[in-house]
Amino acid sequence: MTVAAEGGALAFSWEADARIEVRDLGGEVVIEGNAAGLRTLAGHLLTLAGEDVPSGSHLHLEDGNGLEGGSVGLVLERDDGE
């Protein structure tokens, strides 16, 4: 998956058979995944933490778009502000 970011595009890759589910339990959020899903999520975070990635770059994950059915949406965003 490639996402447009200020100054270029960011490429996010998915491991085969990756499974990620996000649940809102009221006072806490649970991110659950199989090994491939957790490696995929870690890779997304490392992409956003890259040297030339501008603050404000982000990735939206939603039910049916990267997350398992029934998941609540998850936004991964870089913020280099105070």
PDB file with SEQRES, HELIX, SHEET and CRYST1 records, atoms N, CA, C and O in Angstrom:
SEQRES   1 A   82  MET THR VAL ALA ALA GLU GLY GLY ALA LEU ALA PHE SER          
SEQRES   2 A   82  TRP GLU ALA ASP ALA ARG ILE GLU VAL ARG ASP LEU GLY          
SEQRES   3 A   82  GLY GLU VAL VAL ILE GLU GLY ASN ALA ALA GLY LEU ARG          
SEQRES   4 A   82  THR LEU ALA GLY HIS LEU LEU THR LEU ALA GLY GLU ASP          
SEQRES   5 A   82  VAL PRO SER GLY SER HIS LEU HIS LEU GLU ASP GLY ASN          
SEQRES   6 A   82  GLY LEU GLU GLY GLY SER VAL GLY LEU VAL LEU GLU ARG          
SEQRES   7 A   82  ASP ASP GLY GLU                                              
HELIX    1 AA1 ALA A   35  LEU A   48  1                                  14    
SHEET    1 AA1 2 THR A   2  ALA A   5  0                                        
SHEET    2 AA1 2 GLY A   8  ALA A  11 -1                                        
SHEET    1 AA2 2 ILE A  20  ASP A  24  0                                        
SHEET    2 AA2 2 VAL A  29  GLY A  33 -1                                        
SHEET    1 AA3 3 GLY A  66  LEU A  67  0                                        
SHEET    2 AA3 3 HIS A  58  ASP A  63  1                                        
SHEET    3 AA3 3 LEU A  74  GLU A  77 -1                                        
CRYST1    1.000    1.000    1.000  90.00  90.00  90.00 P 1           1          
ATOM      1  N   MET A   1       0.854  -1.163   0.000  1.00  0.00           N  
ATOM      2  CA  MET A   1       0.000   0.000   0.000  1.00  0.00           C  
ATOM      3  C   MET A   1       0.900   1.227   0.000  1.00  0.00           C  
ATOM      4  O   MET A   1       1.835   1.318   0.796  1.00  0.00           O  
ATOM      5  N   THR A   2       0.618   2.167  -0.891  1.00  0.00           N  
ATOM      6  CA  THR A   2       1.361   3.420  -0.949  1.00  0.00           C  
ATOM      7  C   THR A   2       0.430   4.558  -0.565  1.00  0.00           C  
ATOM      8  O   THR A   2      -0.695   4.645  -1.055  1.00  0.00           O  
ATOM      9  N   VAL A   3       0.907   5.426   0.314  1.00  0.00           N  
ATOM     10  CA  VAL A   3       0.102   6.540   0.808  1.00  0.00           C  
ATOM     11  C   VAL A   3       0.837   7.832   0.494  1.00  0.00           C  
ATOM     12  O   VAL A   3       2.036   7.949   0.747  1.00  0.00           O  
ATOM     13  N   ALA A   4       0.118   8.798  -0.055  1.00  0.00           N  
ATOM     14  CA  ALA A   4       0.726  10.089  -0.356  1.00  0.00           C  
ATOM     15  C   ALA A   4       1.037  10.822   0.932  1.00  0.00           C  
ATOM     16  O   ALA A   4       0.225  10.849   1.857  1.00  0.00           O  
ATOM     17  N   ALA A   5       2.202  11.410   0.985  1.00  0.00           N  
ATOM     18  CA  ALA A   5       2.620  12.218   2.128  1.00  0.00           C  
ATOM     19  C   ALA A   5       3.269  13.476   1.581  1.00  0.00           C  
ATOM     20  O   ALA A   5       3.766  13.496   0.455  1.00  0.00           O  
ATOM     21  N   GLU A   6       3.258  14.515   2.384  1.00  0.00           N  
ATOM     22  CA  GLU A   6       3.897  15.756   1.973  1.00  0.00           C  
ATOM     23  C   GLU A   6       5.344  15.464   1.596  1.00  0.00           C  
ATOM     24  O   GLU A   6       6.097  14.899   2.390  1.00  0.00           O  
ATOM     25  N   GLY A   7       5.725  15.847   0.394  1.00  0.00           N  
ATOM     26  CA  GLY A   7       7.094  15.633  -0.043  1.00  0.00           C  
ATOM     27  C   GLY A   7       7.336  14.272  -0.674  1.00  0.00           C  
ATOM     28  O   GLY A   7       8.486  13.950  -0.973  1.00  0.00           O  
ATOM     29  N   GLY A   8       6.300  13.450  -0.894  1.00  0.00           N  
ATOM     30  CA  GLY A   8       6.499  12.148  -1.529  1.00  0.00           C  
ATOM     31  C   GLY A   8       5.447  11.154  -1.093  1.00  0.00           C  
ATOM     32  O   GLY A   8       4.396  11.525  -0.570  1.00  0.00           O  
ATOM     33  N   ALA A   9       5.741   9.896  -1.313  1.00  0.00           N  
ATOM     34  CA  ALA A   9       4.802   8.835  -0.949  1.00  0.00           C  
ATOM     35  C   ALA A   9       5.478   7.868   0.011  1.00  0.00           C  
ATOM     36  O   ALA A   9       6.689   7.657  -0.046  1.00  0.00           O  
ATOM     37  N   LEU A  10       4.684   7.292   0.886  1.00  0.00           N  
ATOM     38  CA  LEU A  10       5.181   6.292   1.827  1.00  0.00           C  
ATOM     39  C   LEU A  10       4.651   4.928   1.393  1.00  0.00           C  
ATOM     40  O   LEU A  10       3.474   4.800   1.057  1.00  0.00           O  
ATOM     41  N   ALA A  11       5.496   3.927   1.399  1.00  0.00           N  
ATOM     42  CA  ALA A  11       5.082   2.579   1.020  1.00  0.00           C  
ATOM     43  C   ALA A  11       4.941   1.722   2.278  1.00  0.00           C  
ATOM     44  O   ALA A  11       5.893   1.548   3.038  1.00  0.00           O  
ATOM     45  N   PHE A  12       3.742   1.197   2.480  1.00  0.00           N  
ATOM     46  CA  PHE A  12       3.467   0.312   3.607  1.00  0.00           C  
ATOM     47  C   PHE A  12       3.252  -1.087   3.062  1.00  0.00           C  
ATOM     48  O   PHE A  12       2.441  -1.283   2.157  1.00  0.00           O  
ATOM     49  N   SER A  13       3.969  -2.059   3.603  1.00  0.00           N  
ATOM     50  CA  SER A  13       3.826  -3.427   3.108  1.00  0.00           C  
ATOM     51  C   SER A  13       3.136  -4.310   4.138  1.00  0.00           C  
ATOM     52  O   SER A  13       3.201  -4.057   5.341  1.00  0.00           O  
ATOM     53  N   TRP A  14       2.479  -5.343   3.644  1.00  0.00           N  
ATOM     54  CA  TRP A  14       1.742  -6.285   4.473  1.00  0.00           C  
ATOM     55  C   TRP A  14       2.338  -7.671   4.304  1.00  0.00           C  
ATOM     56  O   TRP A  14       2.589  -8.113   3.182  1.00  0.00           O  
ATOM     57  N   GLU A  15       2.563  -8.352   5.409  1.00  0.00           N  
ATOM     58  CA  GLU A  15       2.990  -9.745   5.342  1.00  0.00           C  
ATOM     59  C   GLU A  15       1.794 -10.614   4.963  1.00  0.00           C  
ATOM     60  O   GLU A  15       0.650 -10.290   5.281  1.00  0.00           O  
ATOM     61  N   ALA A  16       2.071 -11.700   4.291  1.00  0.00           N  
ATOM     62  CA  ALA A  16       1.008 -12.641   3.946  1.00  0.00           C  
ATOM     63  C   ALA A  16       0.363 -13.158   5.227  1.00  0.00           C  
ATOM     64  O   ALA A  16       1.046 -13.393   6.223  1.00  0.00           O  
ATOM     65  N   ASP A  17      -0.934 -13.332   5.195  1.00  0.00           N  
ATOM     66  CA  ASP A  17      -1.714 -13.867   6.318  1.00  0.00           C  
ATOM     67  C   ASP A  17      -1.711 -12.973   7.560  1.00  0.00           C  
ATOM     68  O   ASP A  17      -2.022 -13.442   8.655  1.00  0.00           O  
ATOM     69  N   ALA A  18      -1.361 -11.685   7.404  1.00  0.00           N  
ATOM     70  CA  ALA A  18      -1.374 -10.771   8.548  1.00  0.00           C  
ATOM     71  C   ALA A  18      -2.808 -10.582   9.030  1.00  0.00           C  
ATOM     72  O   ALA A  18      -3.728 -10.419   8.228  1.00  0.00           O  
ATOM     73  N   ARG A  19      -2.984 -10.606  10.335  1.00  0.00           N  
ATOM     74  CA  ARG A  19      -4.293 -10.383  10.945  1.00  0.00           C  
ATOM     75  C   ARG A  19      -4.119  -9.400  12.090  1.00  0.00           C  
ATOM     76  O   ARG A  19      -3.333  -9.638  13.007  1.00  0.00           O  
ATOM     77  N   ILE A  20      -4.860  -8.287  12.035  1.00  0.00           N  
ATOM     78  CA  ILE A  20      -4.812  -7.262  13.073  1.00  0.00           C  
ATOM     79  C   ILE A  20      -6.247  -6.900  13.427  1.00  0.00           C  
ATOM     80  O   ILE A  20      -7.068  -6.639  12.548  1.00  0.00           O  
ATOM     81  N   GLU A  21      -6.537  -6.888  14.709  1.00  0.00           N  
ATOM     82  CA  GLU A  21      -7.859  -6.498  15.187  1.00  0.00           C  
ATOM     83  C   GLU A  21      -7.682  -5.435  16.265  1.00  0.00           C  
ATOM     84  O   GLU A  21      -6.802  -5.551  17.118  1.00  0.00           O  
ATOM     85  N   VAL A  22      -8.519  -4.399  16.228  1.00  0.00           N  
ATOM     86  CA  VAL A  22      -8.480  -3.333  17.220  1.00  0.00           C  
ATOM     87  C   VAL A  22      -9.846  -3.269  17.890  1.00  0.00           C  
ATOM     88  O   VAL A  22     -10.875  -3.145  17.227  1.00  0.00           O  
ATOM     89  N   ARG A  23      -9.834  -3.356  19.229  1.00  0.00           N  
ATOM     90  CA  ARG A  23     -11.077  -3.318  20.002  1.00  0.00           C  
ATOM     91  C   ARG A  23     -11.021  -2.188  21.022  1.00  0.00           C  
ATOM     92  O   ARG A  23      -9.991  -1.953  21.655  1.00  0.00           O  
ATOM     93  N   ASP A  24     -12.133  -1.501  21.168  1.00  0.00           N  
ATOM     94  CA  ASP A  24     -12.274  -0.438  22.163  1.00  0.00           C  
ATOM     95  C   ASP A  24     -13.047  -1.020  23.335  1.00  0.00           C  
ATOM     96  O   ASP A  24     -14.222  -1.362  23.199  1.00  0.00           O  
ATOM     97  N   LEU A  25     -12.394  -1.133  24.484  1.00  0.00           N  
ATOM     98  CA  LEU A  25     -13.030  -1.712  25.662  1.00  0.00           C  
ATOM     99  C   LEU A  25     -13.523  -0.635  26.631  1.00  0.00           C  
ATOM    100  O   LEU A  25     -13.744  -0.910  27.810  1.00  0.00           O  
ATOM    101  N   GLY A  26     -13.692   0.571  26.137  1.00  0.00           N  
ATOM    102  CA  GLY A  26     -14.187   1.666  26.981  1.00  0.00           C  
ATOM    103  C   GLY A  26     -13.058   2.489  27.557  1.00  0.00           C  
ATOM    104  O   GLY A  26     -12.888   3.648  27.178  1.00  0.00           O  
ATOM    105  N   GLY A  27     -12.283   1.924  28.461  1.00  0.00           N  
ATOM    106  CA  GLY A  27     -11.180   2.654  29.075  1.00  0.00           C  
ATOM    107  C   GLY A  27      -9.819   2.294  28.501  1.00  0.00           C  
ATOM    108  O   GLY A  27      -8.804   2.881  28.876  1.00  0.00           O  
ATOM    109  N   GLU A  28      -9.801   1.332  27.593  1.00  0.00           N  
ATOM    110  CA  GLU A  28      -8.525   0.946  26.975  1.00  0.00           C  
ATOM    111  C   GLU A  28      -8.775   0.372  25.589  1.00  0.00           C  
ATOM    112  O   GLU A  28      -9.877  -0.075  25.271  1.00  0.00           O  
ATOM    113  N   VAL A  29      -7.740   0.395  24.785  1.00  0.00           N  
ATOM    114  CA  VAL A  29      -7.795  -0.136  23.429  1.00  0.00           C  
ATOM    115  C   VAL A  29      -6.904  -1.364  23.376  1.00  0.00           C  
ATOM    116  O   VAL A  29      -5.788  -1.359  23.896  1.00  0.00           O  
ATOM    117  N   VAL A  30      -7.407  -2.420  22.742  1.00  0.00           N  
ATOM    118  CA  VAL A  30      -6.632  -3.646  22.572  1.00  0.00           C  
ATOM    119  C   VAL A  30      -6.296  -3.791  21.096  1.00  0.00           C  
ATOM    120  O   VAL A  30      -7.185  -3.772  20.246  1.00  0.00           O  
ATOM    121  N   ILE A  31      -5.011  -3.935  20.794  1.00  0.00           N  
ATOM    122  CA  ILE A  31      -4.551  -4.245  19.443  1.00  0.00           C  
ATOM    123  C   ILE A  31      -4.061  -5.677  19.492  1.00  0.00           C  
ATOM    124  O   ILE A  31      -3.099  -6.001  20.189  1.00  0.00           O  
ATOM    125  N   GLU A  32      -4.742  -6.527  18.739  1.00  0.00           N  
ATOM    126  CA  GLU A  32      -4.448  -7.956  18.771  1.00  0.00           C  
ATOM    127  C   GLU A  32      -4.093  -8.397  17.359  1.00  0.00           C  
ATOM    128  O   GLU A  32      -4.731  -7.981  16.393  1.00  0.00           O  
ATOM    129  N   GLY A  33      -3.087  -9.226  17.246  1.00  0.00           N  
ATOM    130  CA  GLY A  33      -2.733  -9.728  15.924  1.00  0.00           C  
ATOM    131  C   GLY A  33      -1.940 -11.004  16.015  1.00  0.00           C  
ATOM    132  O   GLY A  33      -1.375 -11.337  17.057  1.00  0.00           O  
ATOM    133  N   ASN A  34      -1.907 -11.722  14.896  1.00  0.00           N  
ATOM    134  CA  ASN A  34      -1.019 -12.872  14.833  1.00  0.00           C  
ATOM    135  C   ASN A  34       0.398 -12.355  14.602  1.00  0.00           C  
ATOM    136  O   ASN A  34       0.598 -11.148  14.467  1.00  0.00           O  
ATOM    137  N   ALA A  35       1.372 -13.242  14.555  1.00  0.00           N  
ATOM    138  CA  ALA A  35       2.774 -12.822  14.419  1.00  0.00           C  
ATOM    139  C   ALA A  35       2.980 -11.971  13.166  1.00  0.00           C  
ATOM    140  O   ALA A  35       3.661 -10.946  13.213  1.00  0.00           O  
ATOM    141  N   ALA A  36       2.390 -12.397  12.045  1.00  0.00           N  
ATOM    142  CA  ALA A  36       2.541 -11.637  10.794  1.00  0.00           C  
ATOM    143  C   ALA A  36       1.882 -10.264  10.921  1.00  0.00           C  
ATOM    144  O   ALA A  36       2.402  -9.277  10.402  1.00  0.00           O  
ATOM    145  N   GLY A  37       0.746 -10.199  11.606  1.00  0.00           N  
ATOM    146  CA  GLY A  37       0.069  -8.924  11.800  1.00  0.00           C  
ATOM    147  C   GLY A  37       0.860  -7.969  12.671  1.00  0.00           C  
ATOM    148  O   GLY A  37       0.942  -6.776  12.379  1.00  0.00           O  
ATOM    149  N   LEU A  38       1.439  -8.489  13.735  1.00  0.00           N  
ATOM    150  CA  LEU A  38       2.241  -7.630  14.616  1.00  0.00           C  
ATOM    151  C   LEU A  38       3.507  -7.146  13.917  1.00  0.00           C  
ATOM    152  O   LEU A  38       3.917  -6.002  14.111  1.00  0.00           O  
ATOM    153  N   ARG A  39       4.134  -8.005  13.102  1.00  0.00           N  
ATOM    154  CA  ARG A  39       5.312  -7.564  12.324  1.00  0.00           C  
ATOM    155  C   ARG A  39       4.900  -6.507  11.304  1.00  0.00           C  
ATOM    156  O   ARG A  39       5.632  -5.546  11.070  1.00  0.00           O  
ATOM    157  N   THR A  40       3.733  -6.685  10.701  1.00  0.00           N  
ATOM    158  CA  THR A  40       3.222  -5.709   9.729  1.00  0.00           C  
ATOM    159  C   THR A  40       2.990  -4.359  10.411  1.00  0.00           C  
ATOM    160  O   THR A  40       3.399  -3.321   9.890  1.00  0.00           O  
ATOM    161  N   LEU A  41       2.342  -4.373  11.560  1.00  0.00           N  
ATOM    162  CA  LEU A  41       2.087  -3.141  12.300  1.00  0.00           C  
ATOM    163  C   LEU A  41       3.405  -2.474  12.705  1.00  0.00           C  
ATOM    164  O   LEU A  41       3.539  -1.255  12.599  1.00  0.00           O  
ATOM    165  N   ALA A  42       4.363  -3.254  13.160  1.00  0.00           N  
ATOM    166  CA  ALA A  42       5.683  -2.715  13.525  1.00  0.00           C  
ATOM    167  C   ALA A  42       6.349  -2.073  12.306  1.00  0.00           C  
ATOM    168  O   ALA A  42       6.978  -1.022  12.419  1.00  0.00           O  
ATOM    169  N   GLY A  43       6.209  -2.702  11.156  1.00  0.00           N  
ATOM    170  CA  GLY A  43       6.774  -2.143   9.923  1.00  0.00           C  
ATOM    171  C   GLY A  43       6.127  -0.815   9.558  1.00  0.00           C  
ATOM    172  O   GLY A  43       6.809   0.108   9.112  1.00  0.00           O  
ATOM    173  N   HIS A  44       4.806  -0.713   9.748  1.00  0.00           N  
ATOM    174  CA  HIS A  44       4.109   0.552   9.480  1.00  0.00           C  
ATOM    175  C   HIS A  44       4.654   1.658  10.382  1.00  0.00           C  
ATOM    176  O   HIS A  44       4.883   2.780   9.929  1.00  0.00           O  
ATOM    177  N   LEU A  45       4.858   1.339  11.655  1.00  0.00           N  
ATOM    178  CA  LEU A  45       5.389   2.334  12.593  1.00  0.00           C  
ATOM    179  C   LEU A  45       6.817   2.729  12.224  1.00  0.00           C  
ATOM    180  O   LEU A  45       7.177   3.903  12.311  1.00  0.00           O  
ATOM    181  N   LEU A  46       7.621   1.768  11.818  1.00  0.00           N  
ATOM    182  CA  LEU A  46       8.994   2.081  11.395  1.00  0.00           C  
ATOM    183  C   LEU A  46       9.008   2.942  10.138  1.00  0.00           C  
ATOM    184  O   LEU A  46       9.862   3.817   9.995  1.00  0.00           O  
ATOM    185  N   THR A  47       8.072   2.702   9.229  1.00  0.00           N  
ATOM    186  CA  THR A  47       7.967   3.541   8.035  1.00  0.00           C  
ATOM    187  C   THR A  47       7.675   4.980   8.434  1.00  0.00           C  
ATOM    188  O   THR A  47       8.311   5.908   7.933  1.00  0.00           O  
ATOM    189  N   LEU A  48       6.714   5.168   9.335  1.00  0.00           N  
ATOM    190  CA  LEU A  48       6.373   6.521   9.780  1.00  0.00           C  
ATOM    191  C   LEU A  48       7.510   7.179  10.563  1.00  0.00           C  
ATOM    192  O   LEU A  48       7.603   8.406  10.601  1.00  0.00           O  
ATOM    193  N   ALA A  49       8.364   6.383  11.181  1.00  0.00           N  
ATOM    194  CA  ALA A  49       9.488   6.914  11.957  1.00  0.00           C  
ATOM    195  C   ALA A  49      10.717   7.180  11.095  1.00  0.00           C  
ATOM    196  O   ALA A  49      11.754   7.593  11.615  1.00  0.00           O  
ATOM    197  N   GLY A  50      10.619   6.951   9.794  1.00  0.00           N  
ATOM    198  CA  GLY A  50      11.750   7.149   8.887  1.00  0.00           C  
ATOM    199  C   GLY A  50      12.296   8.568   8.917  1.00  0.00           C  
ATOM    200  O   GLY A  50      11.582   9.515   9.246  1.00  0.00           O  
ATOM    201  N   GLU A  51      13.564   8.701   8.571  1.00  0.00           N  
ATOM    202  CA  GLU A  51      14.269   9.975   8.656  1.00  0.00           C  
ATOM    203  C   GLU A  51      13.628  11.120   7.890  1.00  0.00           C  
ATOM    204  O   GLU A  51      13.530  12.227   8.419  1.00  0.00           O  
ATOM    205  N   ASP A  52      13.194  10.887   6.668  1.00  0.00           N  
ATOM    206  CA  ASP A  52      12.672  11.972   5.834  1.00  0.00           C  
ATOM    207  C   ASP A  52      11.151  12.056   5.828  1.00  0.00           C  
ATOM    208  O   ASP A  52      10.572  12.720   4.968  1.00  0.00           O  
ATOM    209  N   VAL A  53      10.504  11.398   6.765  1.00  0.00           N  
ATOM    210  CA  VAL A  53       9.041  11.406   6.819  1.00  0.00           C  
ATOM    211  C   VAL A  53       8.589  12.639   7.604  1.00  0.00           C  
ATOM    212  O   VAL A  53       8.985  12.821   8.755  1.00  0.00           O  
ATOM    213  N   PRO A  54       7.767  13.479   6.991  1.00  0.00           N  
ATOM    214  CA  PRO A  54       7.360  14.709   7.673  1.00  0.00           C  
ATOM    215  C   PRO A  54       6.312  14.475   8.759  1.00  0.00           C  
ATOM    216  O   PRO A  54       5.522  13.533   8.691  1.00  0.00           O  
ATOM    217  N   SER A  55       6.325  15.341   9.746  1.00  0.00           N  
ATOM    218  CA  SER A  55       5.303  15.341  10.782  1.00  0.00           C  
ATOM    219  C   SER A  55       3.940  15.491  10.114  1.00  0.00           C  
ATOM    220  O   SER A  55       3.795  16.241   9.148  1.00  0.00           O  
ATOM    221  N   GLY A  56       2.953  14.785  10.626  1.00  0.00           N  
ATOM    222  CA  GLY A  56       1.615  14.825  10.045  1.00  0.00           C  
ATOM    223  C   GLY A  56       1.330  13.667   9.103  1.00  0.00           C  
ATOM    224  O   GLY A  56       0.176  13.433   8.745  1.00  0.00           O  
ATOM    225  N   SER A  57       2.365  12.940   8.696  1.00  0.00           N  
ATOM    226  CA  SER A  57       2.148  11.761   7.850  1.00  0.00           C  
ATOM    227  C   SER A  57       1.386  10.727   8.666  1.00  0.00           C  
ATOM    228  O   SER A  57       1.646  10.547   9.856  1.00  0.00           O  
ATOM    229  N   HIS A  58       0.445  10.051   8.019  1.00  0.00           N  
ATOM    230  CA  HIS A  58      -0.377   9.121   8.773  1.00  0.00           C  
ATOM    231  C   HIS A  58      -0.929   8.007   7.880  1.00  0.00           C  
ATOM    232  O   HIS A  58      -0.883   8.087   6.653  1.00  0.00           O  
ATOM    233  N   LEU A  59      -1.441   6.993   8.521  1.00  0.00           N  
ATOM    234  CA  LEU A  59      -2.049   5.852   7.848  1.00  0.00           C  
ATOM    235  C   LEU A  59      -3.335   5.511   8.583  1.00  0.00           C  
ATOM    236  O   LEU A  59      -3.336   5.357   9.805  1.00  0.00           O  
ATOM    237  N   HIS A  60      -4.435   5.391   7.835  1.00  0.00           N  
ATOM    238  CA  HIS A  60      -5.730   4.998   8.406  1.00  0.00           C  
ATOM    239  C   HIS A  60      -5.929   3.505   8.174  1.00  0.00           C  
ATOM    240  O   HIS A  60      -5.835   3.028   7.043  1.00  0.00           O  
ATOM    241  N   LEU A  61      -6.201   2.779   9.236  1.00  0.00           N  
ATOM    242  CA  LEU A  61      -6.559   1.373   9.154  1.00  0.00           C  
ATOM    243  C   LEU A  61      -7.989   1.248   9.652  1.00  0.00           C  
ATOM    244  O   LEU A  61      -8.342   1.817  10.685  1.00  0.00           O  
ATOM    245  N   GLU A  62      -8.813   0.505   8.922  1.00  0.00           N  
ATOM    246  CA  GLU A  62     -10.226   0.394   9.269  1.00  0.00           C  
ATOM    247  C   GLU A  62     -10.712  -1.029   9.060  1.00  0.00           C  
ATOM    248  O   GLU A  62     -10.033  -1.847   8.440  1.00  0.00           O  
ATOM    249  N   ASP A  63     -11.883  -1.310   9.579  1.00  0.00           N  
ATOM    250  CA  ASP A  63     -12.570  -2.578   9.360  1.00  0.00           C  
ATOM    251  C   ASP A  63     -12.630  -2.825   7.855  1.00  0.00           C  
ATOM    252  O   ASP A  63     -13.220  -2.030   7.124  1.00  0.00           O  
ATOM    253  N   GLY A  64     -12.039  -3.894   7.392  1.00  0.00           N  
ATOM    254  CA  GLY A  64     -12.051  -4.218   5.965  1.00  0.00           C  
ATOM    255  C   GLY A  64     -10.946  -3.546   5.170  1.00  0.00           C  
ATOM    256  O   GLY A  64     -10.755  -3.878   4.000  1.00  0.00           O  
ATOM    257  N   ASN A  65     -10.217  -2.622   5.757  1.00  0.00           N  
ATOM    258  CA  ASN A  65      -9.100  -1.946   5.089  1.00  0.00           C  
ATOM    259  C   ASN A  65      -7.879  -2.063   5.993  1.00  0.00           C  
ATOM    260  O   ASN A  65      -7.405  -1.078   6.559  1.00  0.00           O  
ATOM    261  N   GLY A  66      -7.387  -3.284   6.114  1.00  0.00           N  
ATOM    262  CA  GLY A  66      -6.207  -3.534   6.927  1.00  0.00           C  
ATOM    263  C   GLY A  66      -6.506  -4.172   8.267  1.00  0.00           C  
ATOM    264  O   GLY A  66      -5.628  -4.792   8.866  1.00  0.00           O  
ATOM    265  N   LEU A  67      -7.740  -4.029   8.749  1.00  0.00           N  
ATOM    266  CA  LEU A  67      -8.100  -4.595  10.044  1.00  0.00           C  
ATOM    267  C   LEU A  67      -9.196  -5.644   9.874  1.00  0.00           C  
ATOM    268  O   LEU A  67      -9.949  -5.625   8.900  1.00  0.00           O  
ATOM    269  N   GLU A  68      -9.269  -6.540  10.820  1.00  0.00           N  
ATOM    270  CA  GLU A  68     -10.290  -7.573  10.814  1.00  0.00           C  
ATOM    271  C   GLU A  68     -11.673  -6.954  10.958  1.00  0.00           C  
ATOM    272  O   GLU A  68     -11.816  -5.863  11.509  1.00  0.00           O  
ATOM    273  N   GLY A  69     -12.684  -7.645  10.467  1.00  0.00           N  
ATOM    274  CA  GLY A  69     -14.057  -7.197  10.581  1.00  0.00           C  
ATOM    275  C   GLY A  69     -14.431  -6.964  12.038  1.00  0.00           C  
ATOM    276  O   GLY A  69     -14.035  -7.730  12.916  1.00  0.00           O  
ATOM    277  N   GLY A  70     -15.190  -5.908  12.291  1.00  0.00           N  
ATOM    278  CA  GLY A  70     -15.601  -5.575  13.643  1.00  0.00           C  
ATOM    279  C   GLY A  70     -14.619  -4.708  14.400  1.00  0.00           C  
ATOM    280  O   GLY A  70     -14.901  -4.279  15.520  1.00  0.00           O  
ATOM    281  N   SER A  71     -13.467  -4.444  13.802  1.00  0.00           N  
ATOM    282  CA  SER A  71     -12.465  -3.598  14.458  1.00  0.00           C  
ATOM    283  C   SER A  71     -12.893  -2.140  14.448  1.00  0.00           C  
ATOM    284  O   SER A  71     -13.623  -1.701  13.560  1.00  0.00           O  
ATOM    285  N   VAL A  72     -12.428  -1.391  15.452  1.00  0.00           N  
ATOM    286  CA  VAL A  72     -12.584   0.062  15.423  1.00  0.00           C  
ATOM    287  C   VAL A  72     -11.422   0.624  14.614  1.00  0.00           C  
ATOM    288  O   VAL A  72     -10.367  -0.003  14.519  1.00  0.00           O  
ATOM    289  N   GLY A  73     -11.611   1.788  14.040  1.00  0.00           N  
ATOM    290  CA  GLY A  73     -10.572   2.398  13.229  1.00  0.00           C  
ATOM    291  C   GLY A  73      -9.332   2.737  14.043  1.00  0.00           C  
ATOM    292  O   GLY A  73      -9.406   2.999  15.244  1.00  0.00           O  
ATOM    293  N   LEU A  74      -8.197   2.726  13.364  1.00  0.00           N  
ATOM    294  CA  LEU A  74      -6.916   3.048  13.998  1.00  0.00           C  
ATOM    295  C   LEU A  74      -6.148   3.959  13.054  1.00  0.00           C  
ATOM    296  O   LEU A  74      -5.997   3.653  11.871  1.00  0.00           O  
ATOM    297  N   VAL A  75      -5.668   5.074  13.579  1.00  0.00           N  
ATOM    298  CA  VAL A  75      -4.849   5.984  12.796  1.00  0.00           C  
ATOM    299  C   VAL A  75      -3.452   5.993  13.408  1.00  0.00           C  
ATOM    300  O   VAL A  75      -3.285   6.233  14.603  1.00  0.00           O  
ATOM    301  N   LEU A  76      -2.458   5.729  12.574  1.00  0.00           N  
ATOM    302  CA  LEU A  76      -1.057   5.824  12.982  1.00  0.00           C  
ATOM    303  C   LEU A  76      -0.546   7.142  12.410  1.00  0.00           C  
ATOM    304  O   LEU A  76      -0.564   7.330  11.193  1.00  0.00           O  
ATOM    305  N   GLU A  77      -0.093   8.052  13.257  1.00  0.00           N  
ATOM    306  CA  GLU A  77       0.314   9.374  12.792  1.00  0.00           C  
ATOM    307  C   GLU A  77       1.610   9.809  13.435  1.00  0.00           C  
ATOM    308  O   GLU A  77       1.831   9.613  14.630  1.00  0.00           O  
ATOM    309  N   ARG A  78       2.450  10.395  12.632  1.00  0.00           N  
ATOM    310  CA  ARG A  78       3.697  10.970  13.146  1.00  0.00           C  
ATOM    311  C   ARG A  78       3.435  12.413  13.548  1.00  0.00           C  
ATOM    312  O   ARG A  78       2.809  13.172  12.808  1.00  0.00           O  
ATOM    313  N   ASP A  79       3.917  12.780  14.723  1.00  0.00           N  
ATOM    314  CA  ASP A  79       3.774  14.151  15.228  1.00  0.00           C  
ATOM    315  C   ASP A  79       5.073  14.541  15.914  1.00  0.00           C  
ATOM    316  O   ASP A  79       5.368  14.070  17.012  1.00  0.00           O  
ATOM    317  N   ASP A  80       5.846  15.401  15.268  1.00  0.00           N  
ATOM    318  CA  ASP A  80       7.134  15.810  15.829  1.00  0.00           C  
ATOM    319  C   ASP A  80       7.036  17.083  16.653  1.00  0.00           C  
ATOM    320  O   ASP A  80       8.055  17.663  17.027  1.00  0.00           O  
ATOM    321  N   GLY A  81       5.797  17.524  16.942  1.00  0.00           N  
ATOM    322  CA  GLY A  81       5.605  18.720  17.766  1.00  0.00           C  
ATOM    323  C   GLY A  81       5.836  18.426  19.228  1.00  0.00           C  
ATOM    324  O   GLY A  81       6.075  17.286  19.628  1.00  0.00           O  
ATOM    325  N   GLU A  82       5.759  19.464  20.004  1.00  0.00           N  
ATOM    326  CA  GLU A  82       5.964  19.360  21.458  1.00  0.00           C  
ATOM    327  C   GLU A  82       4.838  18.633  22.112  1.00  0.00           C  
ATOM    328  O   GLU A  82       4.843  18.453  23.330  1.00  0.00           O  
TER     329      GLU A  82                                                      
END                                                                             
